[in-house]
Amino acid sequence: MSYLKSFPNQEGFFGDFGGAFLPPVLIPHFEEINKAYMELGRSADFLNELKYIRKHYQGRPTPVYYAHNLSKECGAHIYLKREDLNHSGAHKLNHCMAEALLAKHMGKTKLIAETGAGQHGVALATAAAYFGMECEIHMGEIDIAKEAPNVTRMKLLGAKVVPVSFGGRSLKEAVDSAFDSYVPQADTALFAIGSVVGPHPFPMMVRNFQSVVGHEAREQFLEMTGELPDQVGACVGGGSNAMGMFAGFIEDENVGLNGVEPLGRGTNIGEHSATMTYGKPGMIHGFKCLLLEDEEGNPAPVHSIASGLDYPGVGPEHSYLKTMGKVDYHAVTDDETLDAFYKLSRMEGIIPALESSHAVAWAMKHGKENPGSTILINLSGRGDKDIDYVAENFGTGE
Ligand SMILES: *Cc1c(COP(=O)(O)O)cnc(C)c1O
């Protein structure tokens, strides 16, 4: 059986990682979601409607682009899967439209979620508007200040934005807050998780919804070059854009898979969010994964210049793929990320999201070390949301 059909197992485990460790009140609701996905989510009606939405509303397929100037600079061949051109500016709409479609088939009228950089919130608010559903988004106050344009977008799209003011006031707390709000509303609302994280079935479901990225990219790359890339790469926060990309190539033994995570300002606790490099097996938000912990065993404070990547956990499937040696994980710093952000903007006319800039930074480094090689990376989103933050703190790169 193919890898994607074999993993996870029926209980949602990828090896030792994953599962669903939920308070008793939530168990029936996640079982309902799993049952709905297994039955409705694989029906021809569901898949045809999703196909229609992707083509006519999202603008898929997104192109693969040969970054000719950057390639020349690095001495290797760098290709970008342009998820920044997906409607709403990032890959996240791929799973949000599908989650909302599932909610519709389940008879739900409301979508609830957390958001980090605001990208998942914007994508989910977009999906809610499309389907005529209510939408409630929980967001840390730090992220609200940093990503103001996305907060405005969510409000314009009709979502209610709930500020989260406890703890680190970022993504981790936003998840806690969204869960608390969901419990009493679970009969009429769907909790729409924004990455390949959370309790089963979300890591599987979100991966499968995102796999359109990798399947498209594989076909497009073959058509452009007549062969497969030597290396495929993507940034990893929770890991959804990376899993979507990897899904297209995971059966190809000669294609190297690379996840790129944030090393932030350095290796001390609180300065980075490099879960794959420094994490240990643990549990967060109802699933097992590699996890960054402080001395007391609580989820560690994390930092990244890209607020969509600052989560102390990571998708269970990434944790598994790392342990199996199937995917290589690399950590790049804020400074390397900024350099890639400026370079891609200047050299290709593409302003990337700071999250995606991590993957660009790795591709540049890998390309210089491996001249002539072909590298395909997932450009997960556009950088419009980040331009004010970058310009105010680091300048415009002149
Ligand atoms: C949210 C986000 C990410 C990180 O999420 P993953 O689930 O790891 O993909 C990466 N890039 C962009 C543009 C994002 O908005």
Ligand as a Chemical Component Dictionary entry (heavy atoms), coordinates in Angstrom:
data_LIG
# 
_chem_comp.id                   LIG 
_chem_comp.type                 NON-POLYMER 
_chem_comp.pdbx_formal_charge   0 
_chem_comp.three_letter_code    LIG 
# 
loop_
_chem_comp_atom.comp_id 
_chem_comp_atom.atom_id 
_chem_comp_atom.alt_atom_id 
_chem_comp_atom.type_symbol 
_chem_comp_atom.charge 
_chem_comp_atom.model_Cartn_x 
_chem_comp_atom.model_Cartn_y 
_chem_comp_atom.model_Cartn_z 
_chem_comp_atom.pdbx_ordinal 
LIG C1 C1 C 0 0.889 29.661 8.192 1  
LIG C2 C2 C 0 1.948 29.770 7.214 2  
LIG C3 C3 C 0 3.041 28.901 7.232 3  
LIG C4 C4 C 0 3.249 27.883 8.309 4  
LIG O1 O1 O 0 2.283 26.894 8.368 5  
LIG P1 P1 P 0 2.559 25.415 7.926 6  
LIG O2 O2 O 0 1.395 24.675 8.446 7  
LIG O3 O3 O 0 3.848 24.986 8.512 8  
LIG O4 O4 O 0 2.611 25.420 6.441 9  
LIG C5 C5 C 0 3.972 29.010 6.236 10 
LIG N1 N1 N 0 3.860 29.945 5.277 11 
LIG C6 C6 C 0 2.837 30.809 5.234 12 
LIG C7 C7 C 0 2.794 31.824 4.154 13 
LIG C8 C8 C 0 1.854 30.750 6.198 14 
LIG O5 O5 O 0 0.844 31.602 6.143 15 
# 
loop_
_chem_comp_bond.comp_id 
_chem_comp_bond.atom_id_1 
_chem_comp_bond.atom_id_2 
_chem_comp_bond.value_order 
_chem_comp_bond.pdbx_ordinal 
LIG C1 C2 SING 1  
LIG C2 C3 SING 2  
LIG C2 C8 DOUB 3  
LIG C3 C4 SING 4  
LIG C3 C5 DOUB 5  
LIG C4 O1 SING 6  
LIG O1 P1 SING 7  
LIG P1 O2 DOUB 8  
LIG P1 O3 SING 9  
LIG P1 O4 SING 10 
LIG C5 N1 SING 11 
LIG N1 C6 DOUB 12 
LIG C6 C7 SING 13 
LIG C6 C8 SING 14 
LIG C8 O5 SING 15 
# 
